[in-house]
Amino acid sequence: MSKEEETADVLIRGGLVLAMDDAGSIYRDGAVAVRGSQILAVGPAQEISARFRSDTVLDARGQVVLPGLVNAHTHAPMTLFRGLSDDIALEPWLERIWALEKRYATAENVAAGAELAFAEMIRSGTTTAADMYWQRDAVMETARKAGFRLVNGPSFIDFVGPDGIQLEQRLPLAREFIEKYRDDPLVSVCVQVHTTYTVPPPVLEMARDLAREYGLLFITHAAESRGEMAAVRERYGKTPIEVLDEAGLLGGQTLLAHCVHLSDDEIALLAERRTAVAHCPESNLKIGSGIARIPDFLKAGVTVGLGTDGAASNNDLDLWGEMRTAALIQKGLRYDPTVMPAPVVLRMATIEGARALGLGQVTGSLEAGKRADLISIDLDRLHLTPLFDIYSHLVYAAKSADVRNVMIDGRMVMQDGALLTIDEGGIKERVRRIAEKFAGT
Ligand SMILES: [Zn+2]
């Protein structure tokens, strides 16, 4: 290594740096060097400062710097329906939401809902999310403008959606979407279907072939509620996992949201096939779907990320609350405080979530060569004093309001608590105006 100084665009220096890499690196007085969209180096501040020169130095003293959080499953534009249809079961909930979507899921409205969601996620330290919703072009363009890392893709259903598109039209449109975004440095594409009870096997196979053709991640909801289990059992005499397996959809590039109702054999099958799971504990609790057996998944070696699901069933997009819930419900349910320890839960919200989305080489940890997706948390707070164990604080005590700075793909999108890519007041106003139309529906 040459003793000469290299140039970095930004040096983040002086804070506690939590890399979330496989070695579990923590630097008490650490630094991160960023050039363009990439992390150049992570390490002790003294070493990084000696090696890199930069005109822009961000002082992170009193803060912890860590990778941006990864929301492994959401429906961003559903912020539009937040709090509109609560305290009812999944199936009537879906019916109500679908009726609203039919009338109001226009590209313009959906883009507004998505922009509010990206603002909410950035403000709470989330830098990447996997989204499933209608009007995906509008959502993708909104993400690019906001500088938010989104995984999104064509979603197949067996009926005419609120976008007015018939099933036969979906395949050519899907290809167009994939071609348009597949090489984008910020957003990435996947192929999705809603569930095995809204999508028959031939459509599942169509989605499978498309995902394989382009080498893309396949995402679907699976085994979420008892109602879904009964409906799939009645139609096929099988479980959703068995239906997906038969359609050739369980593999290393598949991500299943929920997986609340799985047998031991199905958990072992997911581990063997390296199929990942997006755990959405708050949505599952709120809709009364149940509690996924996450400690058993982890023991079997399944990759598990953490998702909020949409804001209509959560009702926020806050991964800090999600982390706490994910840890606490299992401890209480199993009368065992040792399950789901804080470092494991934080990994689910960062590197494991990134791996679940097929972005393990891109984001989810602070390592040289990865994209610069990072956040800083203010530690100078009453509820974070004193500090013994940073993992414990982040999972059990920190709040989304403690997030101070957010960088995505090397671009600052929130600085000292101010959003830089989204007009926060403007988007709240736009969403309120759209929501006024829902009154009485
Ligand atoms: Zn969902």
Boltz pocket constraint, residues with backbone or C-beta under 6 A from the ligand:
constraints:
  - pocket:
      binder: B
      contacts: [[A, 73], [A, 74], [A, 75], [A, 221], [A, 257], [A, 309], [A, 310]]
      max_distance: 6.0
